[in-house]
Amino acid sequence: MSEIHLGYITYGETRTKRGQVEIVPEDERIKVMGTHEKLKTQEEHDAIVERLVMNRLMNPNSRRNIFPLSGLLYCEKCGSRMQFRVGKSKKQGQCWSALFYHHYKDGSKCEQKGKVLDEEFFNALFERIINVDPNILQEIELQGHGYNDTKTMIAVKEQELQKHKRALDKLHESYEEDIITKQVFMERKVVRTRQIQKLEEELQDLRKVVVDESSNPTVEQIVKRVGQLRELWSEAVIVKRRIVR
């Protein structure tokens, strides 16, 4: 996310070498503050980034409260995703129903029946959510360690890539100054170019992994969201009791 709203202006994000544009590492860029009035504080910026990360964990319809549990309910018998429908009943009025339309390859239908999302269902869901399986939390924590290891590996390979690029620049200078012959230059250039290409491909794959894993929730985020659910659930129950009275 751009830091211009924090009052920063960054210079030298890209540079051109031999007609090719390359991205400059962050530690080599020039960052200046105070050239214009900042529109938000660092705390507000961090809160926005956190909200954007959380939004990526939920589909847009869920954020608009259209399908609150979309993509979260699966059939216990065959593992396929449940679908939702709004209906009306004499007892509850308008209500949500989780339905199932999956058919096996032989044409037979899964025996799982639909379920009206009534108070009993949501109470059971609430208990299931707040009592998070410790094994799941441990698995998520291990994934977080893997994410950090991947970022560390990216940093190491980026340094190695810059090292090879600097060596290639020096190789060009040596050839232009007649320090080495054309044959030596071409042989070393082929080796350096292959190393650079290999590192760039490895970095591209690693960055894809980081992007994919960055949308996964951390243990801290899960604990925080469970706490928020408890508060919102308690408030909703109090409001409902007042309405019933």
N, C-alpha and C positions, 0 to 999 in steps of 0.2 A: 504494500500500500504506500502511496506517495506521502512523504513527510512535509510537503509544502505547507499544509495547514498548521503544522507545528512551528512554522517560522523558518524552516530550513530551505536553502537553495543548494542543490548539488550540481557541481560542474564536472565534466570529464567522465560521464558514464560510459561513453564509447570512444573509440579511437580507430584510426585507419592506418593499416600497415600494408604497403605494397598493393593498394587498391582494395583491400579487404577490411570490412568493418568488424571489430571485435569488442566484446563487452569488457570494461575495465573492472578489476576486482574492487570490492567496496573499500578496502583499506588504502587503495591508491586514488580514490576519488576525493575531490575537494568539496567539503560541506561547510557552508557558511550560514550563520544564524543572525537574525536581526535586520535583514534587508527589507522585511515587511512585517506587518503585525500578524501574530499567530492567531488562528481562529479557534484553537482548542488546546487544552492542556495535555500533558503526557498521560495523565490518568484517564482522561476522556478518550484519548486515542487508543489506549490499551483496552478499554471497555468496548470500544467499537470493534476492534480486531477480534476480541473474544466473542462478541455477538455474531460476527460474520462466520467464525469457525463453528459456532453452535448452529447457525442457520444451515450450514452445509450438511449437518447431521440429520436434518428433517426435510422432507420434500415440501415444495411450496404449498400444496393443498393442506398439509398438516398445519403449517404456520398460519393459514387463513381459517383454521378450524373447520374445514370442509369434511375431511376424513381424518379425524384425530388419531386413529390407530392404523392408518394406511401403511402397509408394508411391515407391520409389526406382529400380526397374528398369522400363524401357520397351523395347518392341520396336523394333529398329533399322529394320525394313522398313516398318511402318505407324504406329509412334509410340504405340501403345496400351499401357496398363499391364499388366505381367506379374502373374500370380497365383501363390500359393504353396500347397504341399501337403506334409504330412509323410508319408513312406513308408519302406519297408524294402527293403534289397537284400542279397543274399548277401555281397557284397564289403565293403560299408560298414556294414551294419546299419541303424539308423534314420538317416534323412537328409532334408534339405530338397530340394524340387524347385521350380524356377520353370517354370510352365506358361503356356500361352497359349490362350485360348478366343475370341479376337475373330473376328467374321464381318463381311464387307463387306455393303453394302446389297443386292448382287445374290445374297447367300446363300453366296458362296464364303468359304473360311476362309484366313486368313493362313498362309503357308508356314513361318513361324517354328516351330521345334521347341522343346520344353522342354529344360531343362538341370538336371542334378543338381548341387546346390551342393556340390561336392567340394573337395578341397584345392587343386586346380589353379584352380578358379574363384575361391576366396577369395584366393589368391596374386595372381591377376590383378587382382582388385578392390582389394586392398591397394595395388598399384603404381599403379592408376588414381587412388586417393584421395590418396595422399601426393604425387603429381606433379600438383598443381593447375594447370590451364591459366591462364597469366598474363592472358590476355584476359578470363577469367571474373572473376579478382580485380580487374582494372581496372573491369569493369562493376559489380561489387559496391561498389567504392569510390565510383564515380560516383553510385550509388543512395544511398549514405550521405550524400554531399554534398547530394543532392536532399532527403533526409530532414531535414537540418539547415536547409536553406533554407526548407522548409515550416514548421518550428518557429519560425524567425525571422519568417516572414510572419504566423503566428498571433499572435505577441507584438505585432507592429505593429498588426494589426487589432483585437486586444483593447484596446490603448491608444486607438485611434480610437473603438471602441465605447464605452468609458468616457467619452471626451470628449463624444460625442453625448448620452449619458445625463445627464451633468452639465448640459449645455446645456438639455436638456429639463426638468430640475429647476428651473433658473433661470428658464426660460420660465413654468413654473407659478407660481413665486414672483412674477414680474413681473405676471402677470395677477391674482393674488390681492391684490396691493398696488396695483392700478389704475394700474400704470405703462404698460401697453399695453391696447388695446381687445380685445374678444372676437374680432372679425374677424381682427385681426393675430395673436392667440394661436392661433386655429384654423388659419390658413394656415401658420404656422411649426411648429405641432405636427404637421401632416400631413407636412411635409418631414422633420422630425427623426425621426418614427416610421418613415417609409419607409427612411431611411438606417440606422436601428437594425435594422430587420427584414432589410434586405439584408446588413448586416454579420454578423448572427447566422446567417443561412443560409450565408454564405461560410465562417464559422468552423466551422459544423457539418460542412461538406464537407471542410475542411482537417483537422479532427480525425479524421475517418474515415480519411483518407489516412495520418495519423501512426500511428493504431492498426494499420492494415494493414502499414505499413512497419516498425513497431517489432519485429515478429516475424522480420524478415529478419536473417540473421547478418551481422556485420561481418567485415572482413578479419582483424582481430585475433582474433575468435572462431574463425574457420576455421583460422588458423595454430595456435591453442591446441589445438583439437580434433584436428588432425592430429598434433600432438606427443603428445597423450594416446593417440591410436590407436597410434602407434609403440611407446609404452611398454607398453600393454596387449597389443599383438600380440607383442612380444618376450617378455613374461612367459608368454603362452599357448604360444608355440613351445617355450620352455624346459620348461614343465610337461609338454607333450606328449612331448618327447624323453625325459624322465625316466620317464614312464608306459610308453613303448615299450620302454625298456631293462629 
